[in-house]
Each structure stands twice: as C-alpha cells, then as structure tokens.
C-alpha cells in the first residue's frame, strides 16, 4: 500500500470517527456524561476526580517527599515513586478497564498525566530511559499488549525520552501478586525478572521504571535490583496507581 493511500485512509478513518461522535456522542464509562477527554472513554471531570499522592513518595516508608527526591528518613534511601493516584474509585475502574477490557486509549491518557506529574522534577531527575515492567508471555498473549508498556509509550511522547520495551523480560512465571498476602510477595517475584542484554543499553543510565499498580512495592524493587545489577546508576518509578 502506497504512502499517499495510507494517509488518505487514515484521514478518512478520522473523519468517520468524528462523524460517529457527532451522531452518537461518546459517553463516560464512569458517570455517563459526555466523554470529553482525549481518550473518548472517560470524561475530564472523572479524570480530575482521581485522588492520590500529588508529590512523589518513598517506596520504603511511603512518606511524601514534596520538593525532595530523596527520603530523609530511610537509609539508604529507597526508590522514589511517582503515582497518578490511589488504586480506588475512578482510577481502579480505569486501570481495570485498560487491562481486562483492552481499552488501550486509557493507557495513553494515564501516561500523559503521569508525565505531567513528573515534569516539574525532570531537571533534577534527568532520566535517560523509560523502561516498562514486563509481562509474562502467557499474559501478553491473553491480553494482546503490556499495559505498562502502553503507559510508558504515552509518557515518552510527552517527556521526549526513549522507551525501551525489550530491556526487561520475565524469566519465570509468578503467581499473581494481587492474590498473595503481603508477606509472600517479595519471595514470589524474587528472580522473576531479568535484563535481556546486560549493560548494552543501561550502563550509567538513570531509568524511569513504569508499572500499572504497586501495592507493597515488591515488583518495583525486584526490577530495580536487576536494572542496577545491569549497570544502571539510578532507578525512579512511575505507576498509574498506588494501592492503599
């Protein structure tokens, strides 16, 4: 198919979408009001109703760091985490619909909003790469995509930082973290992740690690461990939702 034909078909597709929106205006999947946000799935008011930590927090003690990027309490200072909100209410439904109803446009909006949350700190963070937490092949094929990678892509567009979706991979399948008590989650993910080509892309780099939901932080910490072993110098995390 020629480039001109592809552009024409793309334009026609967008015009058809606009016509359908005019005839059948999309409604918010949460409140039923017009879906006036970029994703055409959730309205702006519901996106803005998300509650959560507006400042980054310490992955160890959960203390909000405000203008700091290093925990003054924990030593050595654990990873700093940015989050769009708490895994409750509208955000819980949004993340669930992204993962289990394949509503991928939600990931781009999550990524954009996370990027906006991080932007004021960007000069001090200086991340070189965005790396999503990987998904096991069996879960990827069942879903058709990795939600963390989709969120990372949305962030990369806004921040202008390259996204490397193939740096990390799942070395062994684990039990679902959400179904385990907190005491078992660290052991469940220990050794479950690996770097595909150690040192090649990560040597001396500051990495922004992206995931959809964090609860105890075990998955983030395990991915941080393997990235640092592969010669990355620092890891900062960004998640769509933080479980209470």
PyMOL commands that set and color helices and strands:
alter all, ss='L'
color gray80, all
select helices_A, chain A and resi 3-23+44-48+89-100+105-119+122-125+137-143+147-159+177-179+182-189+218-229
alter helices_A, ss='H'
color red, helices_A
select strands_A, chain A and resi 57-58+80-86+129-132+168-170+193-195+206-214+234-242
alter strands_A, ss='S'
color yellow, strands_A
deselect
rebuild
show_as cartoon
